[in-house]
Amino acid sequence: MILSSNLDEKIPVVCNTEDDVIFSNITAAVKRHLPWLGMTEPHDKVAVIVGGGPSMKGLLPLISKHKSAGHTVFAVNGVIPSLLSVDVTPDYFVLLDAREDNLSFLHPDLPVHNLIASQCPPSVFKALEKQEITLWHPAYPGIADYIGDRECALIGGGTTVGLQAMSIAFAMGYRQIHLFGFDSSYSHVGEGHAYAQSGNDNDPRDTYRVGKREYVAAPWMARQAVEFQEAARQLADADAEIYVHGHGLLPAIARAMSQPPEEISEVDKYKAMFYVKRNLA
């Protein structure tokens, strides 16, 4: 069994970028004349965070309804083209990865407020120099030595951009957070994302069980699903409400967290909405 207590042993963090590159990027980023993400007082607006899991495709109409209702849409990584296909322009774009090939996720001509991690490469900031950018700092070990004493929010909550986007939304004052495309597993036909992402094509895969269901996931997916549990508990204890839409390993865990096992019933995989609040099991 994989638990928070043995997560680093079972699924160790393997950074895709060397520390010297990350700290070089951070050093360059803090020299830019950009606003930094801080803490905002809680408000009653709704955050909708859209990840790239396969189930996101079937939920695009629901995401569109959220946007029409005036809710704030956060897009991570490569989801923007999917959102544009249903005429949804996200309010925010969130990027964490320090690799150069993530330039393909950028949309410099789109009126989006970009939330860019300080570990992202200088080429990202150059590509977005005509757009609105807020710099945010992931709670990366050793980062305090590079950002000085300027007031900011250090963003944790997990090792993926999706989980850190939850913390970003919380820091921005959102206390009702909807998650889409947080599958943390492959679809039944083997899709890892709702869009093509060849960079993950060769990821190893393993099988994980929640209740009677089995899910196939890459190690980073499984780690995200485990890290979600602690992140959700912490945010819930701080009065956040988290709604997980879709299907897959992480939504199954969210359902198990929010309901006693005997109350769990089968639901339509595209209409499932699991609610995580306080007093989580």
ZIQUI-V652600 format. One line per field, one symbol per residue. psi: psi as a letter, one per 30 degrees, with the letter a starting at -180 (. if undefined). burial: 1 if it has 24 or more other ideal C-beta (glycine too) atoms within 12 Angstrom, else 0. A space follows every 10 residues. Layout:
# ZIQUI-V652600
psi: ???
burial: ???
This chain:
# ZIQUI-V652600
psi: kklefgefee ilkjkgkkee eefeeeeeef fkikkkkakk kkaglkkjkj lglefeefge eeeeeeeffg lkkkkkbgfe eeeffghjjl ekkkkekgke ffffflifgk ikkkjkkffl leeeeefgfg lkkkkljlik kffffffagk klkkkbfafl eeefeeeeee egfkfjkkkk gheglllfgg kflflkiffg egklklkkkj bfkkkkllee eeeeeeeeee eeeeeefggk kkkjkalaee eeeeeeefkk effklklkff gkjkkjblhk .
burial: 0100001000 1000001000 0110110111 0001011000 0000111111 1111111111 0111011000 1111111111 1111010111 1111111110 0110111001 0111111111 1101101100 1011111111 0010011000 0111111111 1111111111 1111111111 1111111000 1111101001 0010000101 0000111111 1111111111 1111110101 1111111111 1111111100 0000000010 0111111001 0
